Amino acid sequence: MGFKDWVEAIVSIIKGLSIIIASIVAVRGLNSWRFELKGKKEIELAEQVLALFYECRDAIKMIRNPFSFSGEGQTRKRSENEIENETKLLDQAYVVFERYEKVKSSFTTLRSLKYRFIIVFGKDSEEPFIKLFQTMNEILVSSNILAGIYLSRLKNGSLDPASLEIMKDNEKIFYEMSKDDEINMKVDSAIESIENICKKTLQKK
């Protein structure tokens, strides 16, 4: 091999190495960008979900406010045979549904993000969602139970001990009554759980 051929071979090897090195750098850069983008999306998802949990907590407090306002409950569809006293009681119980409709979008958006959140943060991350949605369902169910009990009391003049106990238990769900409120404790437990899940991701920010 002549000197010229030897030089050309060296140049060819250098060019080949340059291409390989450039490819490695490009791949590493792409992987780094993907990693950063993934981290950014995780942070955004964690922030959005956590904010929605806080919104839902405030919404539940508003829904359970024991003070009703003029006109609340009147969007309920009335039956043909309702008497005035029945209407008042049923409207009172319907307030929860009426208030829920005003803040429903927070719960709907949170529900739509649940599965994305589980994919990113793991199956165990579903638990806070379950706690929160079950608690909200408890409140809505209590409204229906109380409507039936109030009507029964109106028609019969009084309640048997078992029905009276059921009424008291459901009024504790329906209304926020004390600092040691069980519904608030359930919601706070869900909030604490979601905060613990999001904490590590948000600390990266």
C-alpha positions as CSV (number, residue, x, y, z in Angstrom):
1,M,0.0,0.0,0.0
2,G,1.4,3.4,-1.0
3,F,1.6,6.4,1.2
4,K,-1.4,8.0,-0.6
5,D,-3.5,4.9,-0.1
6,W,-2.5,4.8,3.5
7,V,-3.5,8.4,4.1
8,E,-6.8,7.9,2.3
9,A,-7.5,4.8,4.5
10,I,-6.8,6.8,7.7
11,V,-9.0,9.7,6.5
12,S,-11.8,7.2,5.7
13,I,-11.5,5.6,9.2
14,I,-11.6,9.1,10.8
15,K,-14.7,10.0,8.8
16,G,-16.3,6.8,9.9
17,L,-15.5,7.4,13.5
18,S,-16.8,10.9,13.3
19,I,-20.1,9.7,11.9
20,I,-20.3,7.1,14.7
21,I,-19.5,9.6,17.4
22,A,-22.0,12.1,16.0
23,S,-24.6,9.4,16.0
24,I,-23.9,8.5,19.6
25,V,-24.1,12.1,20.6
26,A,-27.4,12.6,18.7
27,V,-28.9,9.5,20.3
28,R,-27.8,10.6,23.8
29,G,-29.2,14.0,23.2
30,L,-32.5,12.6,21.9
31,N,-32.7,10.3,25.0
32,S,-31.9,13.2,27.3
33,W,-34.6,15.3,25.6
34,R,-37.1,12.5,25.9
35,F,-36.3,12.0,29.5
36,E,-36.7,15.7,30.2
37,L,-40.0,15.8,28.3
38,K,-41.3,12.8,30.2
39,G,-40.3,14.4,33.5
40,K,-42.0,17.7,32.5
41,K,-45.2,15.8,31.6
42,E,-45.2,13.9,34.9
43,I,-44.8,17.2,36.8
44,E,-47.6,18.8,34.8
45,L,-49.9,15.8,35.4
46,A,-49.1,15.7,39.1
47,E,-49.8,19.4,39.5
48,Q,-53.1,19.2,37.6
49,V,-54.3,16.2,39.5
50,L,-53.3,17.6,42.9
51,A,-55.0,20.9,42.1
52,L,-58.2,19.1,41.2
53,F,-58.1,17.2,44.4
54,Y,-58.0,20.5,46.3
55,E,-60.8,21.9,44.1
56,C,-63.0,18.8,44.9
57,R,-62.3,19.1,48.6
58,D,-63.5,22.8,48.5
59,A,-66.5,21.7,46.4
60,I,-67.5,19.0,48.9
61,K,-67.3,21.6,51.7
62,M,-69.6,23.9,49.7
63,I,-72.0,21.0,48.9
64,R,-72.3,20.1,52.6
65,N,-72.8,23.6,53.9
66,P,-75.7,23.3,56.4
67,F,-77.0,26.7,55.5
68,S,-79.3,26.8,52.4
69,F,-80.1,29.8,50.4
70,S,-83.3,31.1,49.0
71,G,-84.4,29.2,45.9
72,E,-82.1,26.3,46.4
73,G,-83.5,22.9,45.5
74,Q,-86.2,24.3,43.3
75,T,-84.8,22.9,40.0
76,R,-85.9,19.5,41.1
77,K,-88.6,18.0,38.9
78,R,-91.8,17.7,40.9
79,S,-94.4,15.0,40.8
80,E,-98.0,15.8,40.1
81,N,-99.4,14.8,43.5
82,E,-96.9,16.6,45.7
83,I,-98.3,18.7,48.5
84,E,-96.5,21.9,49.7
85,N,-94.9,20.3,52.8
86,E,-93.6,17.4,50.7
87,T,-92.1,19.8,48.2
88,K,-90.2,21.7,50.9
89,L,-88.7,18.5,52.3
90,L,-87.7,17.1,48.9
91,D,-86.3,20.4,47.8
92,Q,-84.2,20.5,50.9
93,A,-82.8,17.0,50.2
94,Y,-82.2,17.9,46.5
95,V,-79.9,20.8,47.4
96,V,-76.9,18.5,47.4
97,F,-77.5,17.4,43.8
98,E,-78.1,21.0,42.7
99,R,-74.8,22.2,44.3
100,Y,-73.0,19.2,42.9
101,E,-74.0,20.1,39.4
102,K,-72.4,23.5,39.8
103,V,-69.0,21.9,40.6
104,K,-69.3,18.7,38.7
105,S,-66.7,19.6,36.1
106,S,-63.9,19.3,38.7
107,F,-64.9,15.7,39.5
108,T,-65.4,14.9,35.8
109,T,-62.0,16.2,34.8
110,L,-60.3,14.4,37.7
111,R,-62.0,11.2,36.7
112,S,-60.8,11.5,33.1
113,L,-57.2,11.9,34.3
114,K,-57.3,9.0,36.7
115,Y,-56.2,6.3,34.2
116,R,-53.3,8.5,32.8
117,F,-52.2,9.0,36.4
118,I,-52.3,5.3,37.1
119,I,-50.2,4.6,34.0
120,V,-47.5,7.1,35.1
121,F,-47.5,6.6,38.9
122,G,-48.6,2.9,39.2
123,K,-51.7,0.9,40.2
124,D,-51.5,1.9,43.9
125,S,-52.0,5.5,42.9
126,E,-55.7,4.7,42.2
127,E,-56.5,4.5,45.9
128,P,-56.9,8.3,46.5
129,F,-59.3,8.6,43.6
130,I,-61.4,5.7,44.9
131,K,-61.6,7.3,48.3
132,L,-62.6,10.7,47.0
133,F,-65.2,9.4,44.5
134,Q,-66.7,7.0,47.1
135,T,-67.0,9.8,49.6
136,M,-68.8,12.1,47.1
137,N,-71.1,9.2,46.2
138,E,-71.9,8.7,49.9
139,I,-73.1,12.3,50.1
140,L,-75.3,11.9,47.0
141,V,-76.8,8.7,48.3
142,S,-77.5,10.2,51.7
143,S,-79.6,12.8,50.0
144,N,-81.9,10.1,48.5
145,I,-82.1,8.3,51.8
146,L,-83.0,11.4,53.8
147,A,-85.7,12.4,51.2
148,G,-87.4,9.1,51.9
149,I,-87.1,9.3,55.6
150,Y,-88.3,12.9,55.7
151,L,-91.4,12.0,53.7
152,S,-92.1,9.0,56.0
153,R,-91.9,11.2,59.1
154,L,-94.2,13.7,57.4
155,K,-96.8,11.1,56.6
156,N,-96.6,9.1,59.8
157,G,-95.9,11.9,62.3
158,S,-92.9,10.2,63.8
159,L,-90.1,7.7,63.1
160,D,-89.4,4.3,64.6
161,P,-86.0,4.1,66.4
162,A,-84.3,2.3,63.5
163,S,-85.4,4.9,61.0
164,L,-84.4,7.7,63.4
165,E,-80.9,6.3,63.7
166,I,-80.6,6.0,59.9
167,M,-81.7,9.6,59.6
168,K,-79.1,10.8,62.1
169,D,-76.3,8.8,60.4
170,N,-77.1,10.2,57.0
171,E,-77.5,13.8,58.2
172,K,-73.9,13.5,59.4
173,I,-72.9,12.6,55.8
174,F,-75.3,15.2,54.3
175,Y,-74.2,18.1,56.4
176,E,-70.8,19.2,57.7
177,M,-71.5,19.3,61.5
178,S,-68.3,19.3,63.5
179,K,-64.5,19.6,63.5
180,D,-64.3,15.8,63.8
181,D,-66.5,15.4,60.8
182,E,-66.0,11.9,59.3
183,I,-66.6,13.0,55.7
184,N,-63.9,15.7,56.0
185,M,-61.6,13.1,57.5
186,K,-62.1,10.8,54.5
187,V,-61.5,13.6,52.1
188,D,-58.3,14.7,54.0
189,S,-57.1,11.1,53.9
190,A,-57.5,11.0,50.1
191,I,-55.7,14.4,49.8
192,E,-52.8,13.2,52.0
193,S,-52.4,10.0,49.9
194,I,-52.3,11.9,46.6
195,E,-49.9,14.5,48.1
196,N,-47.5,11.6,49.1
197,I,-47.7,10.1,45.6
198,C,-47.0,13.5,43.9
199,K,-44.4,14.7,46.3
200,K,-41.3,13.1,44.7
201,T,-42.3,14.2,41.2
202,L,-43.0,17.8,42.2
203,Q,-39.8,18.0,44.2
204,K,-37.9,17.5,40.9
205,K,-39.3,20.8,39.7
